[in-house]
Amino acid sequence: MISNRQILTAEKKLKFNKLGALCKLGGERNQDMSDDRLENKNLWAPWRIKYIQGLSESADCFICHNLKNPQDDDKNLVLWRTDRSIVVLNRFPYNNGHLLIAPARHIPGLSESTSEELLEMIKLVRESQKALSLAIKPHGFNVGMNFGRCAGAGLPEHFHIHVVPRWDGDTNFMSVCSDTDIISQSLTELLELLKQVSRENNLPAL
């Protein structure tokens, strides 16, 4: 005859076995979720492949090309041009609204720039932030410059300033550090929006 104690012991073993199975299942599911989270950290930005493939190729300066062809400003994603500078949307952006501000002269760095050129470019950084804030309402900005191919300059012969809008929880400027999604918007659509905002607010005000 089976005692009550034996029945209780058997029930406890059954419960422990069920708990163990659930823990194992949970661990497997957590592992799957962990794998998914790791996959989510990969940045899928297929529009940058042409840029990457062209890094080893010698090419004409696209900034100078844009400066010489004002009739193609919309095609070349030119937002503003002045006597000393040009502002264009980056065709291979790190984030939505990524602008490039460059001097009109084909020069590689700050030491070749005049005080007037540098002052105007900084003012254009300010005006770019205003326009982007009105158009797409970012939470912050990265503003920076790269000098030399080893430092990340895609066009080392013609220096330029990057203005990159940022949103809480988006990607790091140069790398992915958490679960992220790139905000996508047609470049031509965004260009038209920025031009509209510029007209309505008299930008750039230099």
C-alpha positions in Angstrom: 0.0 0.0 0.0 1.3 3.4 -1.0 1.6 5.9 1.9 0.5 9.5 1.8 4.2 10.5 2.2 5.1 8.5 -1.0 2.3 10.2 -2.9 3.5 13.7 -1.8 7.1 12.8 -2.7 5.9 11.7 -6.2 3.9 14.8 -6.7 6.9 17.0 -5.7 9.2 15.2 -8.2 6.6 15.7 -10.9 6.4 19.4 -10.1 10.2 19.7 -10.2 10.3 17.9 -13.5 7.7 20.2 -15.0 9.5 23.2 -13.6 12.8 22.0 -15.0 11.2 21.5 -18.4 9.7 25.0 -18.3 13.1 26.5 -17.3 14.8 24.7 -20.2 12.1 25.9 -22.6 12.4 29.4 -21.2 16.2 29.3 -21.7 15.8 28.2 -25.2 13.3 30.9 -25.9 15.5 33.5 -24.2 18.4 32.3 -26.4 16.3 32.7 -29.5 15.2 36.2 -28.3 18.9 37.0 -27.6 19.8 35.9 -31.2 17.0 38.1 -32.5 18.2 41.0 -30.5 21.7 40.6 -31.9 20.3 40.4 -35.4 18.4 43.7 -34.8 21.7 45.4 -34.1 22.8 44.9 -37.7 22.3 48.1 -39.6 20.6 47.4 -43.0 21.4 50.5 -45.2 21.5 49.1 -48.7 21.7 52.6 -50.2 25.3 53.0 -49.0 26.6 50.1 -51.2 27.4 52.4 -54.1 29.4 54.6 -51.8 31.3 51.6 -50.3 32.1 50.2 -53.7 33.4 53.5 -54.9 35.8 54.1 -52.1 38.7 52.4 -54.0 37.8 54.2 -57.2 39.2 57.6 -58.3 36.3 59.9 -59.1 35.6 63.5 -59.8 34.7 65.8 -56.8 30.9 65.6 -56.6 30.8 68.9 -54.6 32.6 70.8 -57.4 30.4 69.1 -60.0 27.3 70.3 -58.1 28.7 73.8 -57.8 29.3 74.0 -61.6 25.8 72.7 -62.5 23.2 74.9 -60.7 20.6 73.8 -63.3 20.7 70.3 -61.7 20.4 71.4 -58.1 17.3 69.3 -57.4 18.9 66.2 -59.0 22.1 66.8 -57.1 20.2 67.3 -53.8 21.5 70.9 -53.3 19.7 72.7 -50.6 21.5 76.1 -50.5 24.4 77.7 -52.3 26.2 81.0 -51.5 29.2 82.8 -52.9 31.5 80.9 -50.6 29.7 77.6 -49.7 27.2 74.9 -50.7 24.8 72.8 -48.6 23.7 69.4 -50.0 21.8 66.4 -48.7 24.1 63.4 -48.3 23.1 60.8 -50.9 24.4 58.1 -48.6 23.2 59.3 -45.2 24.0 57.9 -41.8 20.6 59.2 -40.8 17.6 61.0 -42.2 18.4 64.6 -43.0 22.2 64.2 -43.1 23.6 67.4 -44.6 27.0 68.3 -46.0 28.3 71.9 -45.8 31.3 72.6 -48.0 33.4 75.6 -49.1 33.0 76.5 -52.8 36.7 76.3 -53.2 38.2 72.8 -53.7 40.4 72.7 -50.6 41.3 69.8 -48.3 41.3 71.3 -44.8 40.9 74.2 -42.4 44.4 75.6 -42.9 43.6 76.4 -46.5 40.3 78.1 -45.6 39.9 81.9 -45.1 38.3 83.3 -42.0 35.3 84.4 -44.1 34.8 80.9 -45.4 35.0 79.4 -41.9 32.6 81.9 -40.4 30.0 81.3 -43.1 30.2 77.6 -42.8 29.6 77.7 -39.1 26.6 80.0 -39.7 25.4 77.4 -42.2 25.6 74.8 -39.5 23.4 76.9 -37.3 20.9 77.5 -40.2 21.0 73.8 -41.1 20.0 72.9 -37.6 17.1 75.4 -37.7 15.8 74.0 -41.0 16.1 70.4 -39.9 14.4 71.2 -36.6 11.5 72.7 -38.3 11.2 70.0 -41.0 11.8 66.7 -39.2 12.1 67.7 -35.5 15.2 65.7 -34.4 16.1 65.4 -30.7 19.7 66.3 -31.3 22.5 66.6 -33.8 26.0 65.3 -34.5 28.2 68.0 -36.2 31.7 66.9 -37.3 34.5 66.8 -39.9 36.8 64.0 -41.1 40.2 64.8 -42.5 42.0 62.0 -44.5 40.7 58.7 -45.8 41.9 56.9 -42.7 39.8 59.1 -40.5 36.7 58.4 -42.5 36.7 61.2 -45.1 34.8 60.0 -48.2 36.1 63.0 -50.1 39.4 64.0 -48.5 40.4 66.5 -51.2 37.3 68.8 -50.6 36.6 69.1 -46.9 33.0 69.4 -45.6 31.0 69.5 -42.3 28.5 66.8 -41.5 25.3 67.8 -39.8 23.5 64.6 -38.8 20.0 64.7 -37.1 19.6 62.4 -34.1 16.6 60.9 -32.3 16.4 59.2 -28.9 17.1 55.5 -29.4 18.5 55.8 -33.0 21.9 54.6 -34.3 25.3 55.8 -33.1 26.9 58.3 -35.5 29.4 55.8 -36.8 28.3 52.4 -35.4 25.3 50.6 -34.1 25.1 50.2 -30.3 21.6 49.1 -29.6 18.3 47.9 -31.2 17.8 50.5 -33.9 15.8 51.4 -37.0 16.9 53.9 -39.6 14.2 56.6 -40.3 13.6 56.4 -44.0 12.3 59.2 -46.2 12.7 59.9 -49.8 15.7 62.2 -50.4 13.8 64.3 -53.0 10.8 64.5 -50.7 13.0 65.7 -47.8 14.8 68.2 -50.1 11.5 69.7 -51.1 10.4 69.9 -47.5 13.6 71.6 -46.4 13.3 74.1 -49.3 9.8 74.9 -48.3 10.8 75.4 -44.7 13.7 77.6 -45.9 11.4 79.8 -48.0 8.9 80.2 -45.1 11.6 81.1 -42.6 14.0 83.1 -44.8 16.8 80.5 -44.4 19.7 80.7 -44.5 20.0 84.0 -42.7 23.7 84.8 -42.9 
